[in-house]
Amino acid sequence: MRKPIFWLGSEIKTPPFSEKVRQEVGFLLGRVQDGFIPDFPHIRPMPSIGKACYEIRVNSTEGQWRIVFRIDVDAVIIADVFHKKTAQTPMTVIQRCKKRLSQYDRIAGE
């Protein structure tokens, strides 16, 4: 059964994503919703954010984009969408994702 997606503060729109990139991200998120985690370089684990956290990696003519998400038992939780400008994920992004996921867990009662 396909898990629903919950967005915590960000969403994918055009701009900044082209139609092609939105389709690629949609396909990858669909695979995750169905319980399949594509291999690197498309998706990589993000243990610095938390357990069951990953990022989708998308390169396009618009630049490098990342979608940080967590896989819960009942849903896929999108913590952030950001334009990647450095080799490492900025600490501000990591902290923002942790905060959003923590707030979600408090509200959801986990």
TITORTOR-421312 format. One record per residue (C-alpha): x, y, z; chain. Coordinates in Angstrom, 1 decimal. Layout:
N
PAVEX        u        v        w   mol
PAVEX        X        Y        Z     A
...
This chain:
110
PAVEX        u        v        w   mol
PAVEX      0.0      0.0      0.0     A
PAVEX      1.3      3.4     -1.0     A
PAVEX      2.3      5.6      2.0     A
PAVEX      1.0      9.2      1.9     A
PAVEX      3.4     12.2      1.8     A
PAVEX      3.4     14.9      4.4     A
PAVEX      5.2     18.2      3.6     A
PAVEX      6.8     20.1      6.5     A
PAVEX      7.4     23.6      5.2     A
PAVEX      8.5     23.1      1.6     A
PAVEX      7.0     21.9     -1.6     A
PAVEX      8.2     21.3     -5.2     A
PAVEX      7.0     23.9     -7.6     A
PAVEX      8.1     25.4    -10.9     A
PAVEX     10.1     27.5    -10.6     A
PAVEX     12.6     26.5     -9.4     A
PAVEX     12.2     23.0    -10.8     A
PAVEX     11.8     22.3    -14.5     A
PAVEX      9.0     19.9    -15.5     A
PAVEX     11.6     17.2    -16.2     A
PAVEX     13.0     17.5    -12.6     A
PAVEX      9.6     17.5    -11.1     A
PAVEX      8.8     14.3    -12.9     A
PAVEX     12.1     12.7    -11.8     A
PAVEX     11.4     13.7     -8.1     A
PAVEX      7.8     12.5     -8.4     A
PAVEX      9.0      9.1     -9.7     A
PAVEX     11.6      8.7     -6.9     A
PAVEX      9.1      9.8     -4.2     A
PAVEX      6.6      7.3     -5.7     A
PAVEX      9.1      4.5     -5.4     A
PAVEX      9.8      5.5     -1.7     A
PAVEX      6.0      5.6     -1.1     A
PAVEX      5.8      2.0     -2.4     A
PAVEX      8.5      0.8      0.0     A
PAVEX     11.5      0.8     -2.4     A
PAVEX     14.5      3.0     -1.7     A
PAVEX     16.5      3.7     -4.9     A
PAVEX     20.3      3.4     -4.7     A
PAVEX     22.9      6.1     -4.6     A
PAVEX     23.3      8.5     -6.4     A
PAVEX     19.6      9.1     -6.5     A
PAVEX     19.0      8.7     -2.8     A
PAVEX     21.4      8.6      0.1     A
PAVEX     21.0      8.1      3.9     A
PAVEX     21.1     11.2      6.1     A
PAVEX     21.9      9.8      9.6     A
PAVEX     23.0     13.2     10.7     A
PAVEX     19.3     14.2     10.6     A
PAVEX     17.9     11.1     12.1     A
PAVEX     16.9      7.4     11.8     A
PAVEX     15.2      6.5      8.5     A
PAVEX     16.2      9.9      7.0     A
PAVEX     17.4     10.3      3.4     A
PAVEX     17.9     12.8      0.7     A
PAVEX     16.8     12.7     -2.9     A
PAVEX     19.6     14.1     -5.1     A
PAVEX     18.6     15.9     -8.3     A
PAVEX     21.0     17.6    -10.6     A
PAVEX     19.6     19.8    -13.4     A
PAVEX     20.4     22.9    -15.5     A
PAVEX     18.9     24.9    -12.6     A
PAVEX     21.5     23.5    -10.2     A
PAVEX     21.7     20.8     -7.6     A
PAVEX     18.6     20.2     -5.5     A
PAVEX     18.0     18.1     -2.4     A
PAVEX     14.8     16.8     -0.9     A
PAVEX     15.2     15.6      2.7     A
PAVEX     12.7     13.1      3.9     A
PAVEX     12.0     10.5      6.6     A
PAVEX     10.3      7.1      6.1     A
PAVEX      7.8      6.4      8.9     A
PAVEX      5.7      3.3      9.3     A
PAVEX      2.6      5.1      8.0     A
PAVEX      4.0      8.0      5.8     A
PAVEX      6.8      9.7      4.0     A
PAVEX      7.7     13.0      5.7     A
PAVEX      9.3     15.7      3.6     A
PAVEX     11.4     17.8      6.0     A
PAVEX     13.0     20.2      3.4     A
PAVEX     13.7     21.1     -0.2     A
PAVEX     16.8     23.1     -0.8     A
PAVEX     19.3     24.3     -3.5     A
PAVEX     22.6     22.7     -2.8     A
PAVEX     25.5     25.1     -3.1     A
PAVEX     28.3     23.5     -1.1     A
PAVEX     29.9     20.0     -0.9     A
PAVEX     28.4     19.3      2.5     A
PAVEX     24.8     19.8      3.6     A
PAVEX     24.7     23.1      5.5     A
PAVEX     24.3     22.9      9.3     A
PAVEX     21.3     25.2      9.0     A
PAVEX     19.5     22.7      6.8     A
PAVEX     20.3     19.8      9.2     A
PAVEX     19.1     21.8     12.2     A
PAVEX     15.9     22.9     10.3     A
PAVEX     15.1     19.3      9.3     A
PAVEX     15.6     18.0     12.9     A
PAVEX     13.4     20.8     14.3     A
PAVEX     10.6     20.2     11.8     A
PAVEX     10.7     16.4     12.4     A
PAVEX     10.7     16.9     16.1     A
PAVEX      7.7     19.2     15.9     A
PAVEX      5.9     16.7     13.7     A
PAVEX      6.6     13.9     16.2     A
PAVEX      5.2     16.0     19.1     A
PAVEX      2.1     16.8     17.1     A
PAVEX      1.7     13.2     15.9     A
PAVEX      2.2     11.9     19.4     A
PAVEX      5.2      9.7     18.5     A
